[in-house]
Amino acid sequence: MIKERVTIQDIANALGLSRTTVSKALNGAPNMPEKTVNSVLQMAKKLNYKQFSYLNLEEYNGVPAQGGTFALFANYIPEQFHIATSIMASLEQEMRKYGYSLTVYMLNPDDVLSLKLPKNFRLDQTDAILCIELFNQKYSEMVCSLGKPVLFFDSYYAPERPPLNANILLMESRSSTFRMINTILSYRPLKHIGFIGDINHCISFHERYEGFLNALDANNVPFTESYCIKEDDSLFQDTAFLYRSLSNMEHLPELFFCANDLLAWRTLSALKQMGVKVSRDILLCGFDDTLSMNPMDSTLTTVKTPSREMGIAAARTLMNQLENPDLPSSIIYLNGEIRMRTSTFYED
């Protein structure tokens, strides 16, 4: 009878090996004997171990490829609750299953503008490239010209440009935003709603803006430009920018939809400075559900992005392209879940 939860120790006991040896074999450690690795993988499959139950070992050719490297170009990783954090963790974990390692390169803004590759980056030792928070058009096109499989977590918004020769992995944003705002309006028929975020910052932000407009139209809510703050994304890095923008509004709307949770948190802080309280004076919602280290985590209505699954999907997409080089690049959307919380319900 197969145990409901199989552990590394169970595999070690079944084979008469140490737990350390089994762990190294499962995680693709270098210099492991092929016979040992194959025995461990066979037993992992037999016992239905969580990470290897998907393997068809009749078609499996033994030891995963060793020494392969994926490069992750990170242009900018903001605060700790940014979606990039959980994506990177699951991406690295998934790649280990295939025997690949992940090297992270933080891009220097000057290098991006001058189209220079990161220092210490070796193209000849790289199998594939991933890019996160990279929304510079020319640099993105340069990366795609290097002759390696490329995947972007989101990308710049430029519908007039030819598509990138790369895979693009996205959170489904248009429908999710529509359904979230539509749900809010089903509880309370609001007539004054604003948008916060640079609508041309990236594909996701623009699609969230489209979902926002669609929801207003479907509920006969008039669009009011003066309720929106849509300036260039770089301005939002200034903590005083939102305070000034909100203070200059003649009237605040009843609800703000922010393009992500980070913007929602900054909006909340600015409103607090103004003496405006969320849920008492105004409603607020965001997108991503990544405020894990913030007290707003349990109060903000948002859409939960499947960030862990995005890391897994990215690794598998690139592995598939490495194994099948003639496959065309693809645009992949993953669905999220709406999380209705108290930030969109007025206090009694």
Disulfide bonds with the S-S distance in Angstrom:
none
